[in-house]
């Protein structure tokens, strides 16, 4: 924990960014185990397809799991950013998997892996994304059947929802964010209580009826009051917001999942000089500024401790999350708040 992060060396293993600390003790302790990759090798299936009869379409899933780990395993369902590649989040999600999680990313209608978004699909995008997340939990038996190594190993009672950017909004919707239609109808059915916790990366603040969402739905005035469960949000001071109205929101708008939500098991990790893409290490490698491995390292450490605390009931993880010196862990760039 005393090792300076300026000593970080980036070592690329196909599909996984790991961070090695030079001169640090090789033995992992409770003080630094959330900073280090976990004990498990990571396996992927990037082209698993499950038929969703409700949407009348095949949903392609990217499934990652820890090799030779003992089950049952908690599961995290991750919603990618708008027009982002799901596999571009492995610098984060593979780290979770190495610590004993199954992570599943649906290719939403706007995923580049599906090809170009069809004009008729634009109006369906919000509803389809929300549906995809619950569908993954519904389809766990089929996923286990298609990946025999996972048969009987996924614990559906320990599920978290996660997302980045537009996907962060989807994660909030599944966690109780109040949405309503233009006629005032509240879309409460979009919440899924099976998700016990939420990880929101570069989320969104208040979105009104003038925002360019892909269907006639927007946040109610008390939208964030519905986020009553455990949640961790992260964002950077270079991460401005834009919802298509021409107005540019300051980075603090991205932290609304924390600041506007009611207190109780809420965490916020704020990174100085971090952008929306952590320098192209998530979502889109051709966006953002210079690579930000320090940002990736501190974000995923906090997220993993959060998941351990609320899905694995790991009290040590909760204590570390509340007491760790995140400024020291990030060369003075990170600050973690909780309420």
C-alpha positions in Angstrom: 0.0 0.0 0.0 3.0 2.3 0.4 4.2 1.7 -3.2 4.1 4.8 -5.3 1.8 4.5 -8.4 4.4 6.3 -10.5 6.2 3.0 -10.5 3.4 1.4 -12.4 4.3 -0.6 -15.4 1.7 -1.5 -18.0 1.8 -5.1 -19.1 -0.6 -6.2 -21.7 -2.0 -9.8 -21.7 -4.4 -10.4 -24.6 -7.8 -9.0 -23.5 -6.6 -7.9 -20.1 -4.7 -4.9 -18.7 -2.8 -5.7 -15.6 -0.8 -3.3 -13.4 2.4 -4.4 -11.7 4.0 -2.5 -8.8 7.8 -2.5 -8.9 9.5 -3.1 -5.6 6.4 -4.1 -3.8 6.0 -7.2 -1.7 4.7 -10.1 -3.7 2.4 -11.2 -0.9 -1.1 -9.8 -1.1 -2.6 -8.7 2.2 -6.0 -7.3 3.2 -4.6 -3.8 2.8 -3.8 -4.2 -0.9 -5.8 -7.2 -2.2 -8.3 -4.9 -3.9 -5.5 -3.2 -5.8 -4.1 -6.4 -7.2 -5.6 -8.7 -9.8 -7.4 -11.7 -8.1 -6.3 -15.3 -8.0 -8.3 -16.5 -11.0 -7.6 -16.8 -14.7 -10.2 -15.2 -16.8 -12.1 -17.1 -19.6 -14.4 -15.5 -22.2 -17.2 -16.4 -24.5 -17.8 -13.5 -26.8 -20.4 -14.9 -29.1 -23.0 -16.6 -26.9 -26.5 -16.0 -28.4 -29.8 -16.4 -26.6 -33.2 -15.9 -28.1 -35.4 -13.3 -26.4 -39.0 -14.1 -27.3 -40.2 -10.8 -25.8 -38.1 -8.7 -28.2 -38.3 -11.3 -30.9 -34.5 -11.1 -31.5 -31.3 -13.0 -30.7 -29.3 -11.2 -28.0 -25.5 -11.7 -28.3 -23.8 -11.9 -24.9 -20.2 -11.6 -23.9 -19.7 -13.8 -20.8 -16.5 -13.8 -18.7 -15.9 -16.1 -15.7 -13.1 -17.2 -13.3 -11.5 -20.4 -14.3 -11.4 -23.2 -11.6 -13.0 -21.0 -8.9 -15.4 -22.5 -6.5 -19.0 -21.6 -6.8 -21.6 -20.2 -6.4 -20.3 -17.1 -8.1 -21.9 -13.6 -7.9 -22.9 -12.1 -11.3 -22.6 -8.6 -12.6 -24.6 -7.5 -15.7 -22.9 -4.6 -17.5 -24.5 -2.1 -19.9 -21.9 -0.6 -22.3 -21.9 3.0 -23.3 -23.7 4.3 -26.4 -22.1 2.8 -29.5 -19.3 1.4 -27.4 -17.7 -2.1 -27.8 -18.5 -4.3 -24.8 -15.0 -5.9 -25.0 -13.4 -2.5 -24.5 -14.4 -2.7 -20.8 -12.1 -5.6 -20.0 -9.6 -3.4 -18.3 -12.3 -3.1 -15.6 -14.5 -6.2 -15.9 -11.7 -8.8 -16.2 -10.3 -7.5 -12.9 -13.7 -8.2 -11.3 -13.7 -11.7 -12.8 -10.2 -12.4 -11.5 -11.7 -11.7 -8.0 -14.4 -14.3 -8.5 -17.3 -12.8 -10.4 -19.2 -13.8 -13.6 -19.6 -10.7 -15.7 -22.1 -10.6 -18.6 -22.4 -7.8 -21.2 -25.3 -7.9 -23.6 -24.6 -6.4 -27.0 -27.3 -3.7 -27.0 -29.0 -2.6 -30.3 -26.3 0.1 -30.7 -23.3 -2.2 -30.1 -20.9 -2.0 -33.1 -20.6 -5.8 -32.9 -24.1 -6.0 -34.3 -23.4 -3.8 -37.3 -25.0 -0.5 -38.1 -28.0 0.5 -36.0 -31.1 0.4 -38.1 -33.3 3.5 -38.3 -36.3 1.7 -37.0 -34.3 0.5 -34.0 -33.5 4.0 -32.7 -37.0 4.5 -31.1 -36.6 1.1 -29.5 -33.2 1.6 -28.0 -34.0 2.8 -24.5 -36.6 0.1 -23.9 -34.5 -2.6 -25.5 -31.4 -1.7 -23.3 -33.5 -1.8 -20.2 -35.1 -5.2 -21.2 -31.6 -6.7 -22.1 -30.4 -6.3 -18.5 -33.3 -8.3 -16.9 -33.3 -10.7 -19.7 -29.7 -11.7 -18.8 -30.8 -12.8 -15.4 -33.8 -14.6 -16.9 -31.5 -16.4 -19.3 -28.9 -17.6 -16.7 -30.1 -21.3 -17.0 -29.6 -21.1 -20.8 -26.2 -19.4 -20.4 -25.1 -22.2 -18.0 -26.3 -24.8 -20.5 -24.2 -23.2 -23.3 -21.1 -22.9 -21.1 -20.9 -26.3 -19.2 -18.0 -25.0 -17.1 -20.6 -22.6 -15.5 -23.3 -25.2 -14.9 -24.6 -24.7 -11.4 -22.0 -22.1 -10.5 -23.8 -18.8 -10.9 -25.6 -17.4 -7.8 -28.5 -15.5 -9.2 -29.4 -14.3 -5.7 -26.2 -12.2 -5.7 -26.4 -10.0 -8.7 -25.3 -6.4 -9.4 -26.0 -4.1 -12.3 -23.3 -1.9 -13.8 -22.9 0.4 -16.7 -20.9 3.3 -18.3 -22.3 6.6 -19.6 -25.7 5.7 -21.2 -25.2 2.3 -19.7 -24.8 4.0 -16.4 -28.2 5.5 -16.8 -29.6 2.0 -17.6 -27.9 0.7 -14.5 -29.7 3.4 -12.5 -33.1 2.7 -14.1 -32.8 -1.0 -13.1 -31.9 0.2 -9.6 -35.0 2.4 -9.2 -34.4 5.7 -11.0 -37.8 7.2 -11.6 -38.6 7.5 -15.3 -41.9 8.7 -16.8 -43.5 9.1 -20.2 -44.6 12.3 -21.8 -48.2 11.6 -20.5 -46.9 11.4 -16.9 -47.1 7.6 -16.6 -44.3 6.5 -14.2 -42.3 3.5 -15.6 -41.8 1.8 -12.3 -41.8 -1.6 -14.0 -38.3 -0.9 -15.3 -36.7 -1.5 -11.8 -35.5 -5.0 -11.2 -35.1 -5.8 -7.4 -33.0 -8.8 -8.3 -30.1 -6.4 -8.6 -28.7 -5.9 -5.1 -26.2 -3.2 -5.9 -25.2 -0.8 -8.7 -21.9 0.3 -10.2 -22.3 3.5 -12.2 -19.4 4.8 -14.3 -19.6 8.3 -15.7 -23.4 8.3 -15.3 -25.9 11.1 -16.0 -27.7 13.8 -14.0 -31.2 15.1 -14.4 -32.5 14.5 -17.9 -35.7 16.4 -18.8 -38.2 16.1 -21.6 -36.1 18.2 -24.0 -33.2 15.7 -23.9 -32.7 13.5 -27.0 -33.5 10.2 -25.6 -34.4 7.5 -28.1 -38.0 7.3 -27.0 -40.5 9.5 -25.2 -39.3 9.0 -21.7 -37.5 11.2 -19.2 -36.6 11.5 -15.6 -39.2 12.7 -13.1 -38.4 15.6 -10.8 -37.6 13.2 -8.0 -35.9 10.6 -10.2 -32.9 10.0 -8.0 -35.0 9.4 -4.8 -35.6 5.9 -6.1 -32.0 4.9 -5.8 -32.3 3.5 -2.3 -29.9 0.5 -2.6 -26.1 0.3 -2.5 -24.4 2.2 -5.3 -20.9 3.4 -6.2 -20.4 6.1 -8.8 -17.2 7.4 -10.4 -16.4 10.2 -12.6 -13.5 12.6 -13.6 -13.1 16.3 -13.6 -12.6 16.3 -17.4 -15.8 14.4 -17.9 -18.5 16.9 -19.1 -22.0 15.9 -20.0 -24.2 16.4 -23.1 -27.7 15.1 -23.8 -28.1 16.6 -27.2 -29.7 19.9 -26.3 -26.6 22.0 -26.8 -26.0 22.5 -23.1 -22.7 21.3 -21.7 -22.9 20.1 -18.1 -19.9 20.3 -15.8 -18.4 17.1 -14.4 -20.4 17.4 -11.2 -23.5 16.5 -13.2 -21.9 13.0 -13.8 -21.8 12.5 -10.0 -25.6 12.9 -9.6 -26.1 9.2 -9.0 -24.3 9.9 -5.7 -25.2 13.5 -4.8 -28.9 13.3 -5.6 -29.5 9.8 -4.3 -30.7 9.3 -0.7 -28.0 8.5 1.8 -27.2 4.9 2.8 -24.5 2.7 1.3 -23.6 5.3 -1.4 -20.1 5.9 -2.6 -18.5 8.4 -5.0 -15.0 8.2 -6.4 -13.9 11.4 -8.0 -10.7 11.5 -10.2 -8.8 14.7 -11.0 -8.0 15.1 -14.7 -9.8 12.0 -15.7 -11.9 11.9 -18.9 -15.0 10.0 -20.0 -12.9 7.2 -21.5 -10.0 7.0 -19.0 -7.8 7.9 -21.9 -9.3 5.3 -24.2 -8.8 2.4 -21.8 -12.6 1.9 -21.7 -15.4 2.1 -24.3 -13.5 3.5 -27.3 -9.7 3.3 -27.6 -9.9 6.2 -30.2 -11.4 8.6 -27.7 -10.2 10.5 -24.7 -6.8 11.8 -23.8 -3.6 9.9 -23.0 -3.9 6.4 -21.5 -4.8 6.6 -17.9 -3.7 3.4 -16.2 -3.7 5.1 -12.7 -7.3 6.0 -13.2 -8.2 2.5 -14.3 -6.3 1.0 -11.3 -8.0 3.1 -8.6 -11.5 2.9 -10.1 -11.5 -0.9 -10.4 -10.0 -1.3 -6.9 -12.8 0.7 -5.3 -15.4 -1.1 -7.4 -14.1 -4.5 -6.5 -14.1 -3.7 -2.8 -17.7 -2.4 -3.2 -18.8 -5.6 -5.0 -17.1 -7.7 -2.4 -18.8 -5.8 0.4 -22.4 -5.9 -1.0 -22.5 -9.2 -2.9 -20.1 -11.3 -0.9 -20.9 -9.7 2.5 -17.2 -9.1 3.0 -16.9 -6.8 6.0 -13.2 -6.2 5.4 -13.9 -4.9 2.0 -16.4 -2.4 3.4 -13.9 -1.2 6.0 -11.2 -0.8 3.3 -13.5 1.1 1.1 -14.3 3.6 3.9 -10.8 3.9 5.3 -8.3 3.5 2.4 -6.3 6.6 1.5 -7.4 6.9 -2.1 -5.3 10.1 -2.6 -2.2 8.1 -1.7 -3.3 5.2 -4.0 -3.6 7.6 -7.0 -0.8 10.1 -6.7 -3.1 12.6 -5.2 -5.8 12.4 -7.9 -8.6 10.4 -6.3 -11.1 11.2 -3.5 -13.7 8.8 -2.2 -16.8 10.0 -0.4 -19.6 8.0 1.2 -22.9 8.6 2.9 
